[in-house]
Amino acid sequence: MPNHATGTFPNSGNPNTISEQNTNYEFPTEPVFTGASIEVLTTGVAINGVKFEPGTAESVRCDSGEFYRIEALQKTYNLGLDLNNAHVQPTGEYHYHGVSQLLVNAFSTETDLIHLGFAADGYLIYYSKSGAYESGYELKKTPREGTGCSATGPAGGDRVAIQGTLPDGTYTSDWIHINTDGKLDSCNGVTVNGEYLYLMTDTFPYIPRCLNGQFNASTKPAGPPLGPPPGSGQPPDLTSVADALGIDLNDLISALGPPPPDLEAAAIKLNVPLSELQSLMPRPG
């Protein structure tokens, strides 16, 4: 259980009951930087033992093939988050989707950078009280595409209007990272006084979504089923995917490799966010 107050669970947006957990984490004590920027489900754990899991299980799928992962911190769908930007999984496990001010207060010191947790690759996770470190993510400006779309899980089940709507942060793929000097990298990381570290921020991605160091492969998320299965016939036309990513179609096909495509490896080769590539790839028909 966290070392601070929580909201009431279950609630109208989260049907699960909070309960004590007995969990062990094994992370490197001498992290090795790779720069691979591999997305993970559980980024790490706070000093108080509560895990950082910024992504959600809720999503929107469209009959036309688009996939949108619903963000926890948004105003369209009620996912039952409490005052700590956290809620509870079916196992009873409480976990953070964003910055908890009570967590910050619990470990605050006189310095600007507050050590809040440990990433799965061994690097430390901090929060800047002054907001001195700015996220490099921006909202996309192109309208979303998708027809015949429905939300899954507690988020709904009803039809959702997607086609032509503008990115506003409701979905993970609304965001894109811009490599800008002075801003945090795609994993919300930065080097301070010669030491690489991760930052939690009040703006997207809130908690790092990927890791730049070596880590246990079991930390990787499974991800949604995307791309054509072996022997499924003609491969899909990926022209629109290449156009959306701003890359050459042949480069995209080469990076994906033979079916089933390795999206994590392709994202690294193409230097694009894994979540964006996942959202753009057509679902198997």
Secondary structure by P-SEA (a helix, b strand, c coil): cccccccccccccccbbbbbbbbbbbbbcccccccccccccccccccccbbbbcccccbbbbccbbbbbbbcccccccccccccccccccccbbbbccccaaaaaaccccccccccccccccbbbbbbccccccccbbbbcbbbbbccccccccccccccccccccccccccccbbbbbccccccccccccccccccccccccccccccccccccccccccccccccccccccccccaaaaaaaacccaaaaaaaacccccaaaaaaaaacccaaaaaaaccccc
